[in-house]
Amino acid sequence: PTEESRAVGELLAERADESGIEKAVFDRSGYKYHGRIEALAEGAREGGLQL
C-alpha cells in the first residue's frame, strides 16, 4: 500500500505541474504522519511539488 501511495503522490505532483501549481498545503486531517500518508507526501515531493 505504501508503494501505491507514493505513486499517487508522484501522479499528483505531475498533474499539479501540468496545471501550473508549484506549491500546495498538505492537510492530513488528524491522521498520523506515517505509513501511507507519509508515502503520499514523499511521492509528491519527489515529483517536484513543494508541500
mmCIF entry with sequence, helices, sheets and N, C-alpha, C, O atoms, coordinates in Angstrom:
data_MODEL
# 
_entry.id   MODEL 
# 
_entity.id                         1 
_entity.type                       polymer 
_entity.pdbx_number_of_molecules   1 
# 
_entity_poly.entity_id                      1 
_entity_poly.type                           'polypeptide(L)' 
_entity_poly.nstd_linkage                   no 
_entity_poly.nstd_monomer                   no 
_entity_poly.pdbx_seq_one_letter_code       PTEESRAVGELLAERADESGIEKAVFDRSGYKYHGRIEALAEGAREGGLQL 
_entity_poly.pdbx_seq_one_letter_code_can   PTEESRAVGELLAERADESGIEKAVFDRSGYKYHGRIEALAEGAREGGLQL 
_entity_poly.pdbx_strand_id                 A 
# 
loop_
_entity_poly_seq.entity_id 
_entity_poly_seq.num 
_entity_poly_seq.mon_id 
_entity_poly_seq.hetero 
1 1  PRO n 
1 2  THR n 
1 3  GLU n 
1 4  GLU n 
1 5  SER n 
1 6  ARG n 
1 7  ALA n 
1 8  VAL n 
1 9  GLY n 
1 10 GLU n 
1 11 LEU n 
1 12 LEU n 
1 13 ALA n 
1 14 GLU n 
1 15 ARG n 
1 16 ALA n 
1 17 ASP n 
1 18 GLU n 
1 19 SER n 
1 20 GLY n 
1 21 ILE n 
1 22 GLU n 
1 23 LYS n 
1 24 ALA n 
1 25 VAL n 
1 26 PHE n 
1 27 ASP n 
1 28 ARG n 
1 29 SER n 
1 30 GLY n 
1 31 TYR n 
1 32 LYS n 
1 33 TYR n 
1 34 HIS n 
1 35 GLY n 
1 36 ARG n 
1 37 ILE n 
1 38 GLU n 
1 39 ALA n 
1 40 LEU n 
1 41 ALA n 
1 42 GLU n 
1 43 GLY n 
1 44 ALA n 
1 45 ARG n 
1 46 GLU n 
1 47 GLY n 
1 48 GLY n 
1 49 LEU n 
1 50 GLN n 
1 51 LEU n 
# 
_struct_asym.id          A 
_struct_asym.entity_id   1 
# 
loop_
_struct_conf.conf_type_id 
_struct_conf.id 
_struct_conf.pdbx_PDB_helix_id 
_struct_conf.beg_label_comp_id 
_struct_conf.beg_label_asym_id 
_struct_conf.beg_label_seq_id 
_struct_conf.pdbx_beg_PDB_ins_code 
_struct_conf.end_label_comp_id 
_struct_conf.end_label_asym_id 
_struct_conf.end_label_seq_id 
_struct_conf.pdbx_end_PDB_ins_code 
_struct_conf.beg_auth_comp_id 
_struct_conf.beg_auth_asym_id 
_struct_conf.beg_auth_seq_id 
_struct_conf.end_auth_comp_id 
_struct_conf.end_auth_asym_id 
_struct_conf.end_auth_seq_id 
_struct_conf.pdbx_PDB_helix_class 
_struct_conf.details 
_struct_conf.pdbx_PDB_helix_length 
HELX_P HELX_P1 AA1 THR A 2  ? GLU A 18 ? THR A 2  GLU A 18 1 ? 17 
HELX_P HELX_P2 AA2 ARG A 36 ? GLU A 46 ? ARG A 36 GLU A 46 1 ? 11 
# 
_struct_conf_type.id          HELX_P 
_struct_conf_type.criteria    ? 
_struct_conf_type.reference   ? 
# 
loop_
_atom_site.group_PDB 
_atom_site.id 
_atom_site.type_symbol 
_atom_site.label_atom_id 
_atom_site.label_alt_id 
_atom_site.label_comp_id 
_atom_site.label_asym_id 
_atom_site.label_entity_id 
_atom_site.label_seq_id 
_atom_site.pdbx_PDB_ins_code 
_atom_site.Cartn_x 
_atom_site.Cartn_y 
_atom_site.Cartn_z 
_atom_site.occupancy 
_atom_site.B_iso_or_equiv 
_atom_site.pdbx_formal_charge 
_atom_site.auth_seq_id 
_atom_site.auth_comp_id 
_atom_site.auth_asym_id 
_atom_site.auth_atom_id 
_atom_site.pdbx_PDB_model_num 
ATOM 1   N N  . PRO A 1 1  ? 0.803  -1.219 0.000   1.00 0.00 ? 1  PRO A N  1 
ATOM 2   C CA . PRO A 1 1  ? 0.000  0.000  0.000   1.00 0.00 ? 1  PRO A CA 1 
ATOM 3   C C  . PRO A 1 1  ? 0.841  1.277  0.000   1.00 0.00 ? 1  PRO A C  1 
ATOM 4   O O  . PRO A 1 1  ? 0.434  2.282  -0.584  1.00 0.00 ? 1  PRO A O  1 
ATOM 5   N N  . THR A 1 2  ? 2.009  1.249  0.649   1.00 0.00 ? 2  THR A N  1 
ATOM 6   C CA . THR A 1 2  ? 2.809  2.476  0.670   1.00 0.00 ? 2  THR A CA 1 
ATOM 7   C C  . THR A 1 2  ? 3.405  2.763  -0.704  1.00 0.00 ? 2  THR A C  1 
ATOM 8   O O  . THR A 1 2  ? 3.581  3.926  -1.067  1.00 0.00 ? 2  THR A O  1 
ATOM 9   N N  . GLU A 1 3  ? 3.718  1.720  -1.472  1.00 0.00 ? 3  GLU A N  1 
ATOM 10  C CA . GLU A 1 3  ? 4.251  1.938  -2.816  1.00 0.00 ? 3  GLU A CA 1 
ATOM 11  C C  . GLU A 1 3  ? 3.187  2.589  -3.695  1.00 0.00 ? 3  GLU A C  1 
ATOM 12  O O  . GLU A 1 3  ? 3.487  3.473  -4.498  1.00 0.00 ? 3  GLU A O  1 
ATOM 13  N N  . GLU A 1 4  ? 1.945  2.143  -3.534  1.00 0.00 ? 4  GLU A N  1 
ATOM 14  C CA . GLU A 1 4  ? 0.849  2.717  -4.307  1.00 0.00 ? 4  GLU A CA 1 
ATOM 15  C C  . GLU A 1 4  ? 0.599  4.166  -3.893  1.00 0.00 ? 4  GLU A C  1 
ATOM 16  O O  . GLU A 1 4  ? 0.316  5.018  -4.736  1.00 0.00 ? 4  GLU A O  1 
ATOM 17  N N  . SER A 1 5  ? 0.704  4.437  -2.606  1.00 0.00 ? 5  SER A N  1 
ATOM 18  C CA . SER A 1 5  ? 0.510  5.804  -2.112  1.00 0.00 ? 5  SER A CA 1 
ATOM 19  C C  . SER A 1 5  ? 1.595  6.728  -2.644  1.00 0.00 ? 5  SER A C  1 
ATOM 20  O O  . SER A 1 5  ? 1.324  7.879  -2.988  1.00 0.00 ? 5  SER A O  1 
ATOM 21  N N  . ARG A 1 6  ? 2.808  6.228  -2.710  1.00 0.00 ? 6  ARG A N  1 
ATOM 22  C CA . ARG A 1 6  ? 3.913  7.023  -3.259  1.00 0.00 ? 6  ARG A CA 1 
ATOM 23  C C  . ARG A 1 6  ? 3.652  7.320  -4.739  1.00 0.00 ? 6  ARG A C  1 
ATOM 24  O O  . ARG A 1 6  ? 3.899  8.432  -5.206  1.00 0.00 ? 6  ARG A O  1 
ATOM 25  N N  . ALA A 1 7  ? 3.153  6.321  -5.469  1.00 0.00 ? 7  ALA A N  1 
ATOM 26  C CA . ALA A 1 7  ? 2.845  6.515  -6.888  1.00 0.00 ? 7  ALA A CA 1 
ATOM 27  C C  . ALA A 1 7  ? 1.732  7.548  -7.068  1.00 0.00 ? 7  ALA A C  1 
ATOM 28  O O  . ALA A 1 7  ? 1.780  8.358  -7.994  1.00 0.00 ? 7  ALA A O  1 
ATOM 29  N N  . VAL A 1 8  ? 0.737  7.523  -6.191  1.00 0.00 ? 8  VAL A N  1 
ATOM 30  C CA . VAL A 1 8  ? -0.345 8.514  -6.241  1.00 0.00 ? 8  VAL A CA 1 
ATOM 31  C C  . VAL A 1 8  ? 0.221  9.910  -5.981  1.00 0.00 ? 8  VAL A C  1 
ATOM 32  O O  . VAL A 1 8  ? -0.175 10.873 -6.638  1.00 0.00 ? 8  VAL A O  1 
ATOM 33  N N  . GLY A 1 9  ? 1.137  10.023 -5.033  1.00 0.00 ? 9  GLY A N  1 
ATOM 34  C CA . GLY A 1 9  ? 1.773  11.305 -4.749  1.00 0.00 ? 9  GLY A CA 1 
ATOM 35  C C  . GLY A 1 9  ? 2.549  11.836 -5.940  1.00 0.00 ? 9  GLY A C  1 
ATOM 36  O O  . GLY A 1 9  ? 2.501  13.030 -6.236  1.00 0.00 ? 9  GLY A O  1 
ATOM 37  N N  . GLU A 1 10 ? 3.263  10.952 -6.623  1.00 0.00 ? 10 GLU A N  1 
ATOM 38  C CA . GLU A 1 10 ? 4.019  11.360 -7.803  1.00 0.00 ? 10 GLU A CA 1 
ATOM 39  C C  . GLU A 1 10 ? 3.075  11.803 -8.920  1.00 0.00 ? 10 GLU A C  1 
ATOM 40  O O  . GLU A 1 10 ? 3.348  12.780 -9.618  1.00 0.00 ? 10 GLU A O  1 
ATOM 41  N N  . LEU A 1 11 ? 1.964  11.080 -9.085  1.00 0.00 ? 11 LEU A N  1 
ATOM 42  C CA . LEU A 1 11 ? 0.969  11.454 -10.089 1.00 0.00 ? 11 LEU A CA 1 
ATOM 43  C C  . LEU A 1 11 ? 0.336  12.802 -9.744  1.00 0.00 ? 11 LEU A C  1 
ATOM 44  O O  . LEU A 1 11 ? 0.099  13.629 -10.625 1.00 0.00 ? 11 LEU A O  1 
ATOM 45  N N  . LEU A 1 12 ? 0.069  13.012 -8.476  1.00 0.00 ? 12 LEU A N  1 
ATOM 46  C CA . LEU A 1 12 ? -0.478 14.290 -8.018  1.00 0.00 ? 12 LEU A CA 1 
ATOM 47  C C  . LEU A 1 12 ? 0.473  15.433 -8.371  1.00 0.00 ? 12 LEU A C  1 
ATOM 48  O O  . LEU A 1 12 ? 0.042  16.478 -8.858  1.00 0.00 ? 12 LEU A O  1 
ATOM 49  N N  . ALA A 1 13 ? 1.753  15.229 -8.126  1.00 0.00 ? 13 ALA A N  1 
ATOM 50  C CA . ALA A 1 13 ? 2.750  16.258 -8.439  1.00 0.00 ? 13 ALA A CA 1 
ATOM 51  C C  . ALA A 1 13 ? 2.813  16.517 -9.939  1.00 0.00 ? 13 ALA A C  1 
ATOM 52  O O  . ALA A 1 13 ? 2.939  17.663 -10.371 1.00 0.00 ? 13 ALA A O  1 
ATOM 53  N N  . GLU A 1 14 ? 2.727  15.460 -10.725 1.00 0.00 ? 14 GLU A N  1 
ATOM 54  C CA . GLU A 1 14 ? 2.776  15.599 -12.181 1.00 0.00 ? 14 GLU A CA 1 
ATOM 55  C C  . GLU A 1 14 ? 1.579  16.415 -12.687 1.00 0.00 ? 14 GLU A C  1 
ATOM 56  O O  . GLU A 1 14 ? 1.734  17.314 -13.513 1.00 0.00 ? 14 GLU A O  1 
ATOM 57  N N  . ARG A 1 15 ? 0.401  16.092 -12.185 1.00 0.00 ? 15 ARG A N  1 
ATOM 58  C CA . ARG A 1 15 ? -0.805 16.803 -12.625 1.00 0.00 ? 15 ARG A CA 1 
ATOM 59  C C  . ARG A 1 15 ? -0.822 18.243 -12.116 1.00 0.00 ? 15 ARG A C  1 
ATOM 60  O O  . ARG A 1 15 ? -1.313 19.142 -12.799 1.00 0.00 ? 15 ARG A O  1 
ATOM 61  N N  . ALA A 1 16 ? -0.293 18.454 -10.938 1.00 0.00 ? 16 ALA A N  1 
ATOM 62  C CA . ALA A 1 16 ? -0.206 19.818 -10.413 1.00 0.00 ? 16 ALA A CA 1 
ATOM 63  C C  . ALA A 1 16 ? 0.723  20.646 -11.292 1.00 0.00 ? 16 ALA A C  1 
ATOM 64  O O  . ALA A 1 16 ? 0.435  21.805 -11.590 1.00 0.00 ? 16 ALA A O  1 
ATOM 65  N N  . ASP A 1 17 ? 1.835  20.050 -11.706 1.00 0.00 ? 17 ASP A N  1 
ATOM 66  C CA . ASP A 1 17 ? 2.787  20.749 -12.568 1.00 0.00 ? 17 ASP A CA 1 
ATOM 67  C C  . ASP A 1 17 ? 2.143  21.096 -13.908 1.00 0.00 ? 17 ASP A C  1 
ATOM 68  O O  . ASP A 1 17 ? 2.355  22.188 -14.434 1.00 0.00 ? 17 ASP A O  1 
ATOM 69  N N  . GLU A 1 18 ? 1.359  20.174 -14.459 1.00 0.00 ? 18 GLU A N  1 
ATOM 70  C CA . GLU A 1 18 ? 0.667  20.427 -15.721 1.00 0.00 ? 18 GLU A CA 1 
ATOM 71  C C  . GLU A 1 18 ? -0.316 21.587 -15.586 1.00 0.00 ? 18 GLU A C  1 
ATOM 72  O O  . GLU A 1 18 ? -0.583 22.297 -16.555 1.00 0.00 ? 18 GLU A O  1 
ATOM 73  N N  . SER A 1 19 ? -0.847 21.775 -14.391 1.00 0.00 ? 19 SER A N  1 
ATOM 74  C CA . SER A 1 19 ? -1.815 22.843 -14.134 1.00 0.00 ? 19 SER A CA 1 
ATOM 75  C C  . SER A 1 19 ? -1.147 24.140 -13.687 1.00 0.00 ? 19 SER A C  1 
ATOM 76  O O  . SER A 1 19 ? -1.823 25.143 -13.456 1.00 0.00 ? 19 SER A O  1 
ATOM 77  N N  . GLY A 1 20 ? 0.175  24.118 -13.568 1.00 0.00 ? 20 GLY A N  1 
ATOM 78  C CA . GLY A 1 20 ? 0.903  25.314 -13.161 1.00 0.00 ? 20 GLY A CA 1 
ATOM 79  C C  . GLY A 1 20 ? 0.959  25.517 -11.656 1.00 0.00 ? 20 GLY A C  1 
ATOM 80  O O  . GLY A 1 20 ? 1.272  26.612 -11.187 1.00 0.00 ? 20 GLY A O  1 
ATOM 81  N N  . ILE A 1 21 ? 0.660  24.477 -10.899 1.00 0.00 ? 21 ILE A N  1 
ATOM 82  C CA . ILE A 1 21 ? 0.691  24.563 -9.437  1.00 0.00 ? 21 ILE A CA 1 
ATOM 83  C C  . ILE A 1 21 ? 2.059  24.097 -8.958  1.00 0.00 ? 21 ILE A C  1 
ATOM 84  O O  . ILE A 1 21 ? 2.484  22.985 -9.271  1.00 0.00 ? 21 ILE A O  1 
ATOM 85  N N  . GLU A 1 22 ? 2.743  24.940 -8.204  1.00 0.00 ? 22 GLU A N  1 
ATOM 86  C CA . GLU A 1 22 ? 4.074  24.602 -7.712  1.00 0.00 ? 22 GLU A CA 1 
ATOM 87  C C  . GLU A 1 22 ? 4.089  24.296 -6.226  1.00 0.00 ? 22 GLU A C  1 
ATOM 88  O O  . GLU A 1 22 ? 4.928  23.528 -5.753  1.00 0.00 ? 22 GLU A O  1 
ATOM 89  N N  . LYS A 1 23 ? 3.155  24.900 -5.481  1.00 0.00 ? 23 LYS A N  1 
ATOM 90  C CA . LYS A 1 23 ? 3.113  24.724 -4.028  1.00 0.00 ? 23 LYS A CA 1 
ATOM 91  C C  . LYS A 1 23 ? 1.724  24.271 -3.609  1.00 0.00 ? 23 LYS A C  1 
ATOM 92  O O  . LYS A 1 23 ? 0.725  24.630 -4.232  1.00 0.00 ? 23 LYS A O  1 
ATOM 93  N N  . ALA A 1 24 ? 1.673  23.481 -2.549  1.00 0.00 ? 24 ALA A N  1 
ATOM 94  C CA . ALA A 1 24 ? 0.394  23.022 -2.009  1.00 0.00 ? 24 ALA A CA 1 
ATOM 95  C C  . ALA A 1 24 ? 0.527  22.857 -0.502  1.00 0.00 ? 24 ALA A C  1 
ATOM 96  O O  . ALA A 1 24 ? 1.632  22.746 0.031   1.00 0.00 ? 24 ALA A O  1 
ATOM 97  N N  . VAL A 1 25 ? -0.608 22.844 0.169   1.00 0.00 ? 25 VAL A N  1 
ATOM 98  C CA . VAL A 1 25 ? -0.652 22.609 1.610   1.00 0.00 ? 25 VAL A CA 1 
ATOM 99  C C  . VAL A 1 25 ? -1.147 21.190 1.821   1.00 0.00 ? 25 VAL A C  1 
ATOM 100 O O  . VAL A 1 25 ? -2.149 20.788 1.230   1.00 0.00 ? 25 VAL A O  1 
ATOM 101 N N  . PHE A 1 26 ? -0.462 20.435 2.650   1.00 0.00 ? 26 PHE A N  1 
ATOM 102 C CA . PHE A 1 26 ? -0.833 19.048 2.920   1.00 0.00 ? 26 PHE A CA 1 
ATOM 103 C C  . PHE A 1 26 ? -1.515 18.985 4.280   1.00 0.00 ? 26 PHE A C  1 
ATOM 104 O O  . PHE A 1 26 ? -0.862 19.079 5.319   1.00 0.00 ? 26 PHE A O  1 
ATOM 105 N N  . ASP A 1 27 ? -2.834 18.824 4.262   1.00 0.00 ? 27 ASP A N  1 
ATOM 106 C CA . ASP A 1 27 ? -3.623 18.717 5.490   1.00 0.00 ? 27 ASP A CA 1 
ATOM 107 C C  . ASP A 1 27 ? -3.925 17.241 5.706   1.00 0.00 ? 27 ASP A C  1 
ATOM 108 O O  . ASP A 1 27 ? -4.677 16.641 4.939   1.00 0.00 ? 27 ASP A O  1 
ATOM 109 N N  . ARG A 1 28 ? -3.351 16.665 6.728   1.00 0.00 ? 28 ARG A N  1 
ATOM 110 C CA . ARG A 1 28 ? -3.513 15.232 6.977   1.00 0.00 ? 28 ARG A CA 1 
ATOM 111 C C  . ARG A 1 28 ? -4.784 14.908 7.737   1.00 0.00 ? 28 ARG A C  1 
ATOM 112 O O  . ARG A 1 28 ? -5.027 13.744 8.057   1.00 0.00 ? 28 ARG A O  1 
ATOM 113 N N  . SER A 1 29 ? -5.595 15.900 8.031   1.00 0.00 ? 29 SER A N  1 
ATOM 114 C CA . SER A 1 29 ? -6.921 15.729 8.663   1.00 0.00 ? 29 SER A CA 1 
ATOM 115 C C  . SER A 1 29 ? -6.881 14.903 9.939   1.00 0.00 ? 29 SER A C  1 
ATOM 116 O O  . SER A 1 29 ? -7.770 14.087 10.183  1.00 0.00 ? 29 SER A O  1 
ATOM 117 N N  . GLY A 1 30 ? -5.872 15.108 10.738  1.00 0.00 ? 30 GLY A N  1 
ATOM 118 C CA . GLY A 1 30 ? -5.794 14.417 12.017  1.00 0.00 ? 30 GLY A CA 1 
ATOM 119 C C  . GLY A 1 30 ? -5.127 13.058 11.972  1.00 0.00 ? 30 GLY A C  1 
ATOM 120 O O  . GLY A 1 30 ? -4.863 12.469 13.020  1.00 0.00 ? 30 GLY A O  1 
ATOM 121 N N  . TYR A 1 31 ? -4.845 12.542 10.772  1.00 0.00 ? 31 TYR A N  1 
ATOM 122 C CA . TYR A 1 31 ? -4.164 11.255 10.672  1.00 0.00 ? 31 TYR A CA 1 
ATOM 123 C C  . TYR A 1 31 ? -2.694 11.423 11.039  1.00 0.00 ? 31 TYR A C  1 
ATOM 124 O O  . TYR A 1 31 ? -2.093 12.463 10.770  1.00 0.00 ? 31 TYR A O  1 
ATOM 125 N N  . LYS A 1 32 ? -2.132 10.406 11.646  1.00 0.00 ? 32 LYS A N  1 
ATOM 126 C CA . LYS A 1 32 ? -0.712 10.455 11.986  1.00 0.00 ? 32 LYS A CA 1 
ATOM 127 C C  . LYS A 1 32 ? 0.119  10.463 10.709  1.00 0.00 ? 32 LYS A C  1 
ATOM 128 O O  . LYS A 1 32 ? -0.266 9.879  9.696   1.00 0.00 ? 32 LYS A O  1 
ATOM 129 N N  . TYR A 1 33 ? 1.253  11.126 10.775  1.00 0.00 ? 33 TYR A N  1 
ATOM 130 C CA . TYR A 1 33 ? 2.130  11.261 9.613   1.00 0.00 ? 33 TYR A CA 1 
ATOM 131 C C  . TYR A 1 33 ? 3.073  10.069 9.550   1.00 0.00 ? 33 TYR A C  1 
ATOM 132 O O  . TYR A 1 33 ? 4.240  10.168 9.927   1.00 0.00 ? 33 TYR A O  1 
ATOM 133 N N  . HIS A 1 34 ? 2.559  8.947  9.073   1.00 0.00 ? 34 HIS A N  1 
ATOM 134 C CA . HIS A 1 34 ? 3.385  7.761  8.844   1.00 0.00 ? 34 HIS A CA 1 
ATOM 135 C C  . HIS A 1 34 ? 2.651  6.850  7.882   1.00 0.00 ? 34 HIS A C  1 
ATOM 136 O O  . HIS A 1 34 ? 1.486  7.086  7.561   1.00 0.00 ? 34 HIS A O  1 
ATOM 137 N N  . GLY A 1 35 ? 3.317  5.824  7.427   1.00 0.00 ? 35 GLY A N  1 
ATOM 138 C CA . GLY A 1 35 ? 2.686  4.860  6.530   1.00 0.00 ? 35 GLY A CA 1 
ATOM 139 C C  . GLY A 1 35 ? 2.273  5.468  5.206   1.00 0.00 ? 35 GLY A C  1 
ATOM 140 O O  . GLY A 1 35 ? 3.064  6.133  4.537   1.00 0.00 ? 35 GLY A O  1 
ATOM 141 N N  . ARG A 1 36 ? 1.009  5.229  4.831   1.00 0.00 ? 36 ARG A N  1 
ATOM 142 C CA . ARG A 1 36 ? 0.509  5.684  3.536   1.00 0.00 ? 36 ARG A CA 1 
ATOM 143 C C  . ARG A 1 36 ? 0.480  7.206  3.417   1.00 0.00 ? 36 ARG A C  1 
ATOM 144 O O  . ARG A 1 36 ? 0.740  7.752  2.344   1.00 0.00 ? 36 ARG A O  1 
ATOM 145 N N  . ILE A 1 37 ? 0.166  7.886  4.514   1.00 0.00 ? 37 ILE A N  1 
ATOM 146 C CA . ILE A 1 37 ? 0.121  9.353  4.487   1.00 0.00 ? 37 ILE A CA 1 
ATOM 147 C C  . ILE A 1 37 ? 1.516  9.913  4.202   1.00 0.00 ? 37 ILE A C  1 
ATOM 148 O O  . ILE A 1 37 ? 1.679  10.809 3.374   1.00 0.00 ? 37 ILE A O  1 
ATOM 149 N N  . GLU A 1 38 ? 2.505  9.379  4.891   1.00 0.00 ? 38 GLU A N  1 
ATOM 150 C CA . GLU A 1 38 ? 3.889  9.813  4.687   1.00 0.00 ? 38 GLU A CA 1 
ATOM 151 C C  . GLU A 1 38 ? 4.351  9.492  3.267   1.00 0.00 ? 38 GLU A C  1 
ATOM 152 O O  . GLU A 1 38 ? 5.009  10.312 2.626   1.00 0.00 ? 38 GLU A O  1 
ATOM 153 N N  . ALA A 1 39 ? 4.008  8.298  2.774   1.00 0.00 ? 39 ALA A N  1 
ATOM 154 C CA . ALA A 1 39 ? 4.420  7.890  1.433   1.00 0.00 ? 39 ALA A CA 1 
ATOM 155 C C  . ALA A 1 39 ? 3.809  8.799  0.367   1.00 0.00 ? 39 ALA A C  1 
ATOM 156 O O  . ALA A 1 39 ? 4.474  9.150  -0.608  1.00 0.00 ? 39 ALA A O  1 
ATOM 157 N N  . LEU A 1 40 ? 2.554  9.176  0.549   1.00 0.00 ? 40 LEU A N  1 
ATOM 158 C CA . LEU A 1 40 ? 1.894  10.076 -0.395  1.00 0.00 ? 40 LEU A CA 1 
ATOM 159 C C  . LEU A 1 40 ? 2.614  11.421 -0.442  1.00 0.00 ? 40 LEU A C  1 
ATOM 160 O O  . LEU A 1 40 ? 2.886  11.944 -1.523  1.00 0.00 ? 40 LEU A O  1 
ATOM 161 N N  . ALA A 1 41 ? 2.919  11.975 0.717   1.00 0.00 ? 41 ALA A N  1 
ATOM 162 C CA . ALA A 1 41 ? 3.608  13.267 0.785   1.00 0.00 ? 41 ALA A CA 1 
ATOM 163 C C  . ALA A 1 41 ? 5.010  13.173 0.186   1.00 0.00 ? 41 ALA A C  1 
ATOM 164 O O  . ALA A 1 41 ? 5.431  14.069 -0.545  1.00 0.00 ? 41 ALA A O  1 
ATOM 165 N N  . GLU A 1 42 ? 5.723  12.113 0.486   1.00 0.00 ? 42 GLU A N  1 
ATOM 166 C CA . GLU A 1 42 ? 7.076  11.949 -0.059  1.00 0.00 ? 42 GLU A CA 1 
ATOM 167 C C  . GLU A 1 42 ? 7.039  11.794 -1.575  1.00 0.00 ? 42 GLU A C  1 
ATOM 168 O O  . GLU A 1 42 ? 7.884  12.345 -2.279  1.00 0.00 ? 42 GLU A O  1 
ATOM 169 N N  . GLY A 1 43 ? 6.062  11.047 -2.074  1.00 0.00 ? 43 GLY A N  1 
ATOM 170 C CA . GLY A 1 43 ? 5.923  10.889 -3.521  1.00 0.00 ? 43 GLY A CA 1 
ATOM 171 C C  . GLY A 1 43 ? 5.652  12.216 -4.205  1.00 0.00 ? 43 GLY A C  1 
ATOM 172 O O  . GLY A 1 43 ? 6.198  12.496 -5.272  1.00 0.00 ? 43 GLY A O  1 
ATOM 173 N N  . ALA A 1 44 ? 4.807  13.034 -3.589  1.00 0.00 ? 44 ALA A N  1 
ATOM 174 C CA . ALA A 1 44 ? 4.507  14.353 -4.153  1.00 0.00 ? 44 ALA A CA 1 
ATOM 175 C C  . ALA A 1 44 ? 5.754  15.232 -4.154  1.00 0.00 ? 44 ALA A C  1 
ATOM 176 O O  . ALA A 1 44 ? 6.011  15.950 -5.120  1.00 0.00 ? 44 ALA A O  1 
ATOM 177 N N  . ARG A 1 45 ? 6.520  15.176 -3.081  1.00 0.00 ? 45 ARG A N  1 
ATOM 178 C CA . ARG A 1 45 ? 7.757  15.974 -3.012  1.00 0.00 ? 45 ARG A CA 1 
ATOM 179 C C  . ARG A 1 45 ? 8.761  15.499 -4.055  1.00 0.00 ? 45 ARG A C  1 
ATOM 180 O O  . ARG A 1 45 ? 9.400  16.312 -4.722  1.00 0.00 ? 45 ARG A O  1 
ATOM 181 N N  . GLU A 1 46 ? 8.899  14.180 -4.194  1.00 0.00 ? 46 GLU A N  1 
ATOM 182 C CA . GLU A 1 46 ? 9.835  13.642 -5.185  1.00 0.00 ? 46 GLU A CA 1 
ATOM 183 C C  . GLU A 1 46 ? 9.421  14.027 -6.600  1.00 0.00 ? 46 GLU A C  1 
ATOM 184 O O  . GLU A 1 46 ? 10.259 14.192 -7.486  1.00 0.00 ? 46 GLU A O  1 
ATOM 185 N N  . GLY A 1 47 ? 8.111  14.166 -6.796  1.00 0.00 ? 47 GLY A N  1 
ATOM 186 C CA . GLY A 1 47 ? 7.605  14.578 -8.097  1.00 0.00 ? 47 GLY A CA 1 
ATOM 187 C C  . GLY A 1 47 ? 7.784  16.061 -8.378  1.00 0.00 ? 47 GLY A C  1 
ATOM 188 O O  . GLY A 1 47 ? 7.514  16.521 -9.487  1.00 0.00 ? 47 GLY A O  1 
ATOM 189 N N  . GLY A 1 48 ? 8.238  16.812 -7.378  1.00 0.00 ? 48 GLY A N  1 
ATOM 190 C CA . GLY A 1 48 ? 8.536  18.222 -7.575  1.00 0.00 ? 48 GLY A CA 1 
ATOM 191 C C  . GLY A 1 48 ? 7.536  19.181 -6.959  1.00 0.00 ? 48 GLY A C  1 
ATOM 192 O O  . GLY A 1 48 ? 7.686  20.396 -7.095  1.00 0.00 ? 48 GLY A O  1 
ATOM 193 N N  . LEU A 1 49 ? 6.520  18.663 -6.285  1.00 0.00 ? 49 LEU A N  1 
ATOM 194 C CA . LEU A 1 49 ? 5.535  19.536 -5.646  1.00 0.00 ? 49 LEU A CA 1 
ATOM 195 C C  . LEU A 1 49 ? 6.071  19.979 -4.297  1.00 0.00 ? 49 LEU A C  1 
ATOM 196 O O  . LEU A 1 49 ? 6.524  19.157 -3.500  1.00 0.00 ? 49 LEU A O  1 
ATOM 197 N N  . GLN A 1 50 ? 6.020  21.265 -4.044  1.00 0.00 ? 50 GLN A N  1 
ATOM 198 C CA . GLN A 1 50 ? 6.511  21.801 -2.773  1.00 0.00 ? 50 GLN A CA 1 
ATOM 199 C C  . GLN A 1 50 ? 5.361  21.820 -1.781  1.00 0.00 ? 50 GLN A C  1 
ATOM 200 O O  . GLN A 1 50 ? 4.369  22.522 -1.975  1.00 0.00 ? 50 GLN A O  1 
ATOM 201 N N  . LEU A 1 51 ? 5.503  21.043 -0.716  1.00 0.00 ? 51 LEU A N  1 
ATOM 202 C CA . LEU A 1 51 ? 4.468  20.982 0.316   1.00 0.00 ? 51 LEU A CA 1 
ATOM 203 C C  . LEU A 1 51 ? 4.881  21.806 1.504   1.00 0.00 ? 51 LEU A C  1 
ATOM 204 O O  . LEU A 1 51 ? 4.143  21.886 2.486   1.00 0.00 ? 51 LEU A O  1 
# 
